Amino acid sequence: MNVSVSEKALIDKFALEKCNVAWFKLAEFVGRKEKERAIGVYKLLSHSLPDDAFAAQLEGDLFLAFNDEKALNAYQRSAYLYEKNDQIMHAAFVYEHMLGLRPDNKEYLIQALRLYGAIKNDVKIARCARQLVRLLIKNDSLEAHGELIENLACSIEYQWYVQESAVLALIEFHPDKTEYISDYLAMIIRASDNKIDYTQRLSLFFAKISSLNNLWYERARALVSSYENITGQEAVGNTP
C-alpha cells in the first residue's frame, strides 16, 4: 500500500506525539517513585533511542533515581558500548559519573584514566591519576603507585600535580616512609627551578604539608635549604 506524503506526515506527527507522551509519563512515574511503571515505559521508549549505549546510560539514570544497585551495571554496559562505538569521550564521562557514586572504586578509576589517556586529555588524566594514587597509597599498594607515576601519559606539568598528591597521601597514611617521601619531595623541589608559576604553586603545596604533619613540613624546609646551598638559587621563593 502506497502512503501519500501528507499521510506519512500525519503518521510521523502521531509517532512523535506518542513518544513525547511516553517521555512525560516516564518523568511522572519517576517523580511519583513508581518504579515498575517507569521501567515499563522505559522499555517501550528504548526502541526509539539513537543507540544502545545511550539506552543503557538512560537505564542507569532510571535505576539511580530509585537507588537501585543495577544502575552501576547499566552504566558499565553503557561505557563498554560507547567505547565499542569509538565514542571514547562518552565512555570516559560515564566512568567519571560512576566515580561520583563510588569514588573509591579502583577499577572505575583505572578505566577512566585509560580512556582519558587514549584521547590525551591531560587535565582529566591528572585528576583521575591523583585520585587513583591516593587510593593506592591508602591501601598500601606502593609498588602499583610507583608504576602508575612512571607511566603517566600526560605533560610534565601535570605529572607534578600527581606527584604532589602522592607526597601528601604518603605523609597522611605512611609518614614513616622517610626515604620514599624524601625522594618525591626532592623531585618536586627541583621542578621549581626557573618556573615562576610552579614556585607559586609550591608554596601552597608546602602549606598543605604543614597542615598534615609539622615534622614533615620541617623536613621539607630542610630539603629546600639543602638544595639552595647546593645550587646557589632559591628553590621555593616565599614558601611559608
C-alpha positions as CSV (number, residue, x, y, z in Angstrom):
1,M,0.0,0.0,0.0
2,N,1.3,3.4,-1.0
3,V,1.3,6.1,1.6
4,S,1.0,9.7,0.5
5,V,3.3,12.5,1.7
6,S,0.5,14.1,3.7
7,E,-0.5,10.7,5.3
8,K,3.2,10.0,6.1
9,A,3.5,13.4,7.8
10,L,0.4,12.6,9.9
11,I,1.9,9.2,10.9
12,D,5.2,10.8,11.8
13,K,3.5,13.5,13.8
14,F,1.4,10.9,15.6
15,A,4.5,8.8,16.4
16,L,6.3,11.9,17.7
17,E,3.4,12.9,19.9
18,K,3.2,9.4,21.2
19,C,6.9,9.4,22.1
20,N,6.5,12.8,23.8
21,V,3.7,11.4,25.9
22,A,5.9,8.4,26.8
23,W,8.7,10.7,28.0
24,F,6.2,12.7,30.0
25,K,4.8,9.5,31.6
26,L,8.4,8.3,32.4
27,A,9.2,11.5,34.2
28,E,5.8,11.4,36.0
29,F,6.3,7.8,37.2
30,V,9.9,8.6,38.4
31,G,8.6,11.6,40.3
32,R,6.0,9.5,42.0
33,K,8.5,6.8,42.7
34,E,6.5,4.2,40.7
35,K,9.4,2.0,39.7
36,E,7.8,-0.8,37.8
37,R,5.6,1.5,35.7
38,A,8.6,3.7,35.0
39,I,10.7,0.7,33.9
40,G,7.8,-0.4,31.7
41,V,7.6,2.9,29.9
42,Y,11.4,2.9,29.5
43,K,11.3,-0.4,27.8
44,L,8.9,1.0,25.2
45,L,11.0,4.1,24.8
46,S,14.3,2.3,24.5
47,H,13.4,1.1,20.9
48,S,13.3,4.7,19.7
49,L,16.6,5.8,21.3
50,P,19.5,6.7,19.0
51,D,21.8,3.8,20.1
52,D,22.3,1.0,22.6
53,A,25.0,2.9,24.5
54,F,22.7,5.9,25.2
55,A,19.8,3.5,26.0
56,A,22.0,1.8,28.6
57,Q,23.0,5.1,30.1
58,L,19.4,6.2,30.4
59,E,18.6,2.8,32.0
60,G,21.4,3.6,34.6
61,D,19.8,7.0,35.2
62,L,16.5,5.4,35.8
63,F,17.8,2.8,38.2
64,L,19.7,5.5,40.0
65,A,16.6,7.5,40.5
66,F,15.3,4.6,42.5
67,N,18.6,4.0,44.4
68,D,18.9,0.6,42.7
69,E,22.4,-1.0,42.5
70,K,21.5,-2.1,39.0
71,A,22.4,1.4,37.9
72,L,26.1,0.7,38.1
73,N,25.7,-2.4,35.8
74,A,23.8,-0.4,33.3
75,Y,26.4,2.4,33.3
76,Q,29.2,-0.1,32.9
77,R,27.4,-1.6,29.9
78,S,26.9,1.9,28.5
79,A,30.6,2.7,28.8
80,Y,31.5,-0.5,27.1
81,L,29.2,0.2,24.2
82,Y,30.3,3.8,23.9
83,E,33.9,2.6,23.6
84,K,33.0,-0.1,21.2
85,N,31.3,2.6,19.0
86,D,34.5,4.6,19.3
87,Q,32.8,7.3,21.4
88,I,35.7,7.4,23.8
89,M,34.8,10.7,25.5
90,H,31.3,9.5,26.2
91,A,32.7,6.3,27.7
92,A,35.1,8.2,29.9
93,F,32.3,10.6,31.1
94,V,30.2,7.6,32.1
95,Y,33.0,6.1,34.2
96,E,33.6,9.6,35.8
97,H,29.9,9.7,36.7
98,M,30.2,6.2,38.2
99,L,33.1,7.5,40.3
100,G,30.8,10.2,41.7
101,L,28.8,7.2,43.1
102,R,31.7,5.1,44.1
103,P,34.8,7.4,44.5
104,D,37.0,4.7,45.9
105,N,36.4,2.1,43.1
106,K,39.8,1.3,41.7
107,E,38.5,-0.3,38.6
108,Y,36.5,2.7,37.6
109,L,39.5,5.0,38.2
110,I,41.7,2.7,36.0
111,Q,39.2,2.6,33.2
112,A,38.6,6.4,33.3
113,L,42.4,7.0,33.3
114,R,42.9,4.7,30.4
115,L,40.2,6.3,28.3
116,Y,41.3,9.9,29.0
117,G,44.8,8.7,28.1
118,A,43.5,7.5,24.8
119,I,42.2,10.9,23.9
120,K,45.2,12.7,25.5
121,N,43.1,14.9,27.9
122,D,45.9,16.0,30.3
123,V,43.5,17.7,32.8
124,K,41.4,14.6,33.2
125,I,44.4,12.2,33.3
126,A,45.9,14.2,36.1
127,R,42.6,14.4,38.0
128,C,42.0,10.6,37.8
129,A,45.6,9.8,38.5
130,R,45.6,11.9,41.6
131,Q,42.5,10.1,42.9
132,L,44.0,6.7,42.0
133,V,47.4,7.5,43.6
134,R,45.7,8.5,46.8
135,L,43.7,5.3,46.8
136,L,46.7,3.0,46.1
137,I,48.8,4.7,48.8
138,K,45.9,4.5,51.3
139,N,45.7,0.7,50.6
140,D,49.5,0.4,50.9
141,S,49.9,-0.6,47.2
142,L,53.1,1.4,46.9
143,E,54.5,-0.7,44.1
144,A,51.4,-0.1,42.0
145,H,51.6,3.6,42.8
146,G,55.2,3.8,41.7
147,E,54.4,2.1,38.4
148,L,51.5,4.5,37.8
149,I,53.7,7.5,38.3
150,E,56.3,6.2,35.9
151,N,53.8,5.6,33.2
152,L,51.7,8.7,33.3
153,A,50.7,9.7,29.8
154,C,50.5,13.5,30.3
155,S,52.7,16.5,30.1
156,I,55.4,17.1,32.8
157,E,53.5,20.0,34.4
158,Y,50.5,17.7,35.1
159,Q,52.8,14.9,36.3
160,W,54.0,17.3,39.1
161,Y,50.4,17.7,40.2
162,V,50.1,13.9,40.6
163,Q,53.4,13.7,42.4
164,E,52.3,16.4,44.9
165,S,49.2,14.3,45.6
166,A,51.3,11.2,46.1
167,V,53.5,13.0,48.7
168,L,50.5,14.3,50.6
169,A,48.9,10.9,50.6
170,L,52.2,9.3,51.8
171,I,52.6,11.8,54.6
172,E,48.9,11.3,55.6
173,F,48.9,7.4,55.5
174,H,52.6,6.4,55.7
175,P,54.6,9.2,57.4
176,D,57.2,6.6,58.4
177,K,58.3,6.0,54.8
178,T,61.0,8.6,55.2
179,E,63.2,7.8,52.2
180,Y,60.3,7.3,49.9
181,I,58.8,10.6,50.7
182,S,62.1,12.5,50.7
183,D,62.8,11.2,47.1
184,Y,59.5,12.6,45.9
185,L,59.9,15.8,47.7
186,A,63.4,16.3,46.2
187,M,61.9,15.8,42.7
188,I,59.2,18.3,43.3
189,I,61.6,20.9,44.7
190,R,63.9,20.5,41.7
191,A,60.9,21.1,39.4
192,S,60.5,24.6,40.7
193,D,63.8,25.8,39.1
194,N,63.1,28.9,36.9
195,K,59.4,28.2,36.8
196,I,57.6,31.2,38.5
197,D,54.1,29.6,38.2
198,Y,55.3,26.3,39.7
199,T,57.2,28.2,42.5
200,Q,54.0,29.9,43.5
201,R,52.1,26.6,43.5
202,L,54.8,25.0,45.5
203,S,54.1,27.5,48.4
204,L,50.5,26.1,48.5
205,F,51.9,22.6,48.4
206,F,54.1,23.3,51.5
207,A,51.2,24.8,53.3
208,K,49.2,21.6,52.8
209,I,52.2,19.6,54.2
210,S,52.2,21.8,57.2
211,S,48.5,21.2,57.8
212,L,49.1,17.4,57.7
213,N,52.3,16.9,59.6
214,N,54.5,19.6,61.1
215,L,57.5,17.3,61.3
216,W,57.4,16.6,57.6
217,Y,57.0,20.3,56.9
218,E,60.2,21.0,58.8
219,R,61.9,18.1,56.8
220,A,60.7,19.6,53.5
221,R,62.0,23.0,54.5
222,A,65.4,21.4,55.3
223,L,65.4,19.8,51.9
224,V,64.8,23.2,50.3
225,S,67.6,24.8,52.3
226,S,70.0,22.0,51.3
227,Y,69.0,22.3,47.7
228,E,69.6,26.1,47.8
229,N,73.0,25.6,49.3
230,I,74.0,23.2,46.5
231,T,72.6,25.1,43.6
232,G,73.1,28.7,44.9
233,Q,69.5,29.6,43.9
234,E,66.2,30.0,45.7
235,A,64.0,26.9,45.1
236,V,60.7,27.9,46.7
237,G,60.6,31.6,46.8
238,N,58.4,32.8,49.6
239,T,57.3,29.4,50.8
240,P,55.8,29.8,54.3
